[in-house]
Amino acid sequence: WHMEAGSDVDCDAPEAWNIERGAGVIAILDDGMDMGHPELAPKVVASHDMVDGDNNPTPLPWDGHGTACAGIAAARTNNNAGIAGVSWNGGLMPVRVAYKSTALDQHWTTTDNWLAGGIAWAYQNGADVLSNSWGGGSPSEQITAAINAASLNGRGGLGSVVVFAAGNDDQSTVSYPAIVENAIAVAATDQNDSRANFSNYGTGVDLAAPGVDLPATDIRGAAGYEPGDYLPDFSGTSAACPVVAGLASLVIGKYPVYTADEVRARTTLHSHSDGKG
């Protein structure tokens, strides 16, 4: 429904693809990605693991979050299988910045060094868009500096586009780091084009995107969220964030010389005639 529902609740991806099918590389900064998933593997152009210090961001069996986000942003499209990503032609750059110690953990294990280092590695190694479906906690000067550096220095000096989930606390304030000025803060909407009941909201939000029950890729087999290679109902501002990362890839494809500021401005324009952004 989030791609094409026949009404303004969706992101009108097929209409967008008639204009532009995406370009550049989308970095997924998360808990890793299933590097052998047939919907994702052909799209990978580079990868890194800040946790282990190597270039293999394969997740632990229960860490399916990043695999889901990667598929929403840029899974293979028009291949008669699985799901479609918003960015038809955009490449993927999985960067592992966190993990859960056990399947029962509710929170990631991570550090400011991993998070900031992952952002730096991504833009320094060619990421045009950085999709960050994480946040919360106290502000970090180190992470803020990494976001600002990516926005200023990525894409050969045009600036990488940094996208963050607004948070799932049902609060009128956006979580950090989405609140950083050089980031796009993404709230979530539902199938009624209303704010998802979990989504943060308020003046800190730059735009909202579908984020309830989105089809997504899952770690293959018995691992991940459930058995199988796909997940029918990935939800959260974590799901909305990669939708917008895919959108930013489309904007970059259409306007390749836009700076990060210009891409952010174009991405967050109201897109419906009824004034709903």
Residue, then its C-alpha position, 0 to 999 in steps of 0.5 A: w500500500h505504501m507504494e501504490a494504493g490508488s489514493d494519496v495515502d501512498c508515496d506514488a512510487p510508480e508515478a515517480w519511476n516514470i520520471e526518475r528511477g534513482a541514482g547513487v548509493i544508499a547507506i543503511l546504518d543499522d544492525g547489519m544486512d543479510m549479504g546473500h539475500p537475492e533482493l539485496a546482494p546485487k545492489v551492494v556496492a560497498s559494506h563495512d562493519m564498525v562492530d567487528g572492524d571488517n567489511n562483512p556486516t552480516p547480522l546476528p540471526w535475530d538482528g533483522h532490522g537492517t535487512a528490512c530497512a535495506g529492502i524498503a529503500a532499494a530492494r531489486t525492482n521489477n524482478n517478479a520476486g519479493i518486494a520492490g524498493v523505492s529506489w529502483n537504481g540506487g545501490l546499497m551500502p550496509v554499515r553495521v553500527a550495532y547489535k543485540s546481545t540476545a534475541l530477547d534484548q529490547h535495545w541495541t549495544t552500540t557506542d558513539n564511536w561506532l555510530a559516528g564512525g559509521i556515518a563517516w565511513a559511509y560518506q567517505n566511501g561514496a554514500d550519497v544518502l545515509s538512512n538511519s533508522w535509529g535514535g534516542g538518548s542524549p545528544s552526542e557532539q561526536i555524532t552531530a559532528a559526523i552528521n554535519a561533516a557528511s552533509l557538507n563533505g559527501r558526494g564530492g563536496l555537494g553533501s550527502v543527504v542524511v535521513f533519520a527516524a523521528g522516533n516511536d515515542d508518541q511525543s511532540t518532540v523529535s528524538y536525537p539525532a533526527i533533530v539535528e538541523n542537517a538531517i531529515a527527520v521522518a515521521a510515520t503515517d498509516q493507511n489512512d494518511s494519518r500519523a501513526n499512533f506511535s510516531n513522534y511529531g511536532t515542529g522538528v519533523d521535516l516530513a512523514a512517510p508510510g510506516v505501518d505494515l510495510p512489506a520488507t526483506d528479512i534475513r533468509g530462512a529461520a533467522g530474522y523476524e520470522p521464517g522465510d525471506y520476507l516480512p509482511d508488516f515492518s512498522g515504525t519510523s524505522a520503516a518510514c526512514p528508508v522510504v524517504a532515503g529512497l526518495a532522496s535517491l530519486v531526487i539525486g537521480k533527477y538533479p545530480v548537481y543539487t547540494a545536500d541542502e537542495v535535495r533536502a528542500r526538494t525532498t521535503l516539499h509538499s507533494h499532494s494538491d491537498g497540502k498533505g506533505 
